[in-house]
Amino acid sequence: MNSRVVALEILKEGISNFFISRTSWEKTVKFKDEDRAFIRKIVYGTLRYYFELSKRVDTFLKNPKNTPPYIKNILIMGAYELIEMKTPSYAVVNEYTKISPPKFKGLVNAILRRISEVAEEIDLGTGLPQWLYDRLKSQFGEDLELFLKSIESHEISLRAVNKTRDKIIKDFALNGIGTYPMKFSPWGIKCSDGVDLNTFKQFENGDFTFQDESSQLVGIVVNPQKGERILDAFGGVGTKTTHLIQMEPESLIFYNDLSRSKTSIAMDNFKRLRKMPSKIMNLDILNDEIDEKFDKILVDAPCTALGTIGKHPDLLLRITESDIEENSEMQLRMIDKLWNNLSTGGTLIYSVCTVTKEETDGVIEKFLSSHSGRCVDPFDEIFDFDFNGFGVQLLKWMEGFYISKIIKEG
């Protein structure tokens, strides 16, 4: 099977569904490591700059609106290889002409040749929708470059679980895979080789799991202690839940997520990693009642997830400007509701994998204006991450991610 054909199939799903499923990536399983890495790079890159690439390709077409979507995708992906990956023009033109339907071989060949002649002069810019660029530029100013750099690429991130970090790094080295320890997380491992590590027996054995460094730092902020009752209110696939159990097996960790499909995946992870929570719930936080009190509540809230564009560029196809306001309103309602389940003197940890002011400091500032709580530095005496009185934005050190820690006062 041709790697570019598979890449086009995965790209088609990303464009049609605004999301690439795990099932799609399974199409690459039979390829060699370098071919899988190539497919992932070309799909992610094409999605990352999809809007600008589409506009550029249209300028070379006589009738862009009448061009079949599949042919348009061939041209867009081929343009990405020429402009960003700097693949030799003869290879790009030949390969994409070869996989095109007979009726369109001439068109694909001609358009890609013309693009190759000016590829060096084309600047795709940031790849962000204009409204998003304008919004973030207004918020960050010159620091916008930090965000743009953080989403250009995304190394694979792991958390050592049932083996030491050093032992896992040595295991990978024996398999010819280069990895190195994360700077801030004591459990974290980075891998830049672009291989599918979930095919390794160490993954199935529960030696490690996948988790970004910023996400691992949430565990440090929660800091579970023996006997504490801790609610992971939006547990998703259980990544942070298992981390809290790993950190303190004698704490009482309660997992909750409304999604049955996510809970099913979480159950697989709990079993694989051998980290089972004290209780599993599927409650709608905004509409159901929780008749329990907790010492700590982790609110890893749904958000625009802009900090994850590096590994999920497909979200650029679906995010809208109204999502930011809608999310921030929902996030405020969520922590307001969960505040009732937090014991006096307890701690609420709010985290989101995004960078917008509205979903980060904005939510916490509004919440504190009507609640008896006190923000403290999430990383006090551990790391200096520029606590601003409301929370910490980790963008200067890693991917965009926000954490706030609030103490409930009597």
Secondary structure as GFF3:
##gff-version 3
##sequence-region A 1 410
A	DSSP	alpha_helix	3	17	.	.	.	ID=ss1
A	DSSP	alpha_helix	22	25	.	.	.	ID=ss2
A	DSSP	three_ten_helix	26	28	.	.	.	ID=ss3
A	DSSP	alpha_helix	33	48	.	.	.	ID=ss4
A	DSSP	alpha_helix	50	58	.	.	.	ID=ss5
A	DSSP	three_ten_helix	64	66	.	.	.	ID=ss6
A	DSSP	alpha_helix	69	80	.	.	.	ID=ss7
A	DSSP	pi_helix	81	85	.	.	.	ID=ss8
A	DSSP	alpha_helix	89	98	.	.	.	ID=ss9
A	DSSP	three_ten_helix	102	104	.	.	.	ID=ss10
A	DSSP	alpha_helix	105	118	.	.	.	ID=ss11
A	DSSP	three_ten_helix	119	121	.	.	.	ID=ss12
A	DSSP	alpha_helix	130	140	.	.	.	ID=ss13
A	DSSP	three_ten_helix	141	143	.	.	.	ID=ss14
A	DSSP	alpha_helix	144	150	.	.	.	ID=ss15
A	DSSP	beta_strand	156	160	.	.	.	ID=ss16
A	DSSP	alpha_helix	165	174	.	.	.	ID=ss17
A	DSSP	beta_strand	179	181	.	.	.	ID=ss18
A	DSSP	beta_strand	188	191	.	.	.	ID=ss19
A	DSSP	three_ten_helix	197	199	.	.	.	ID=ss20
A	DSSP	alpha_helix	201	204	.	.	.	ID=ss21
A	DSSP	beta_strand	208	210	.	.	.	ID=ss22
A	DSSP	alpha_helix	213	222	.	.	.	ID=ss23
A	DSSP	beta_strand	229	232	.	.	.	ID=ss24
A	DSSP	alpha_helix	239	247	.	.	.	ID=ss25
A	DSSP	beta_strand	252	256	.	.	.	ID=ss26
A	DSSP	alpha_helix	260	273	.	.	.	ID=ss27
A	DSSP	beta_strand	279	281	.	.	.	ID=ss28
A	DSSP	beta_strand	294	300	.	.	.	ID=ss29
A	DSSP	three_ten_helix	306	308	.	.	.	ID=ss30
A	DSSP	three_ten_helix	313	317	.	.	.	ID=ss31
A	DSSP	alpha_helix	321	338	.	.	.	ID=ss32
A	DSSP	three_ten_helix	339	341	.	.	.	ID=ss33
A	DSSP	beta_strand	342	352	.	.	.	ID=ss34
A	DSSP	alpha_helix	361	368	.	.	.	ID=ss35
A	DSSP	beta_strand	373	376	.	.	.	ID=ss36
A	DSSP	beta_strand	392	393	.	.	.	ID=ss37
A	DSSP	three_ten_helix	394	396	.	.	.	ID=ss38
A	DSSP	beta_strand	402	408	.	.	.	ID=ss39
###
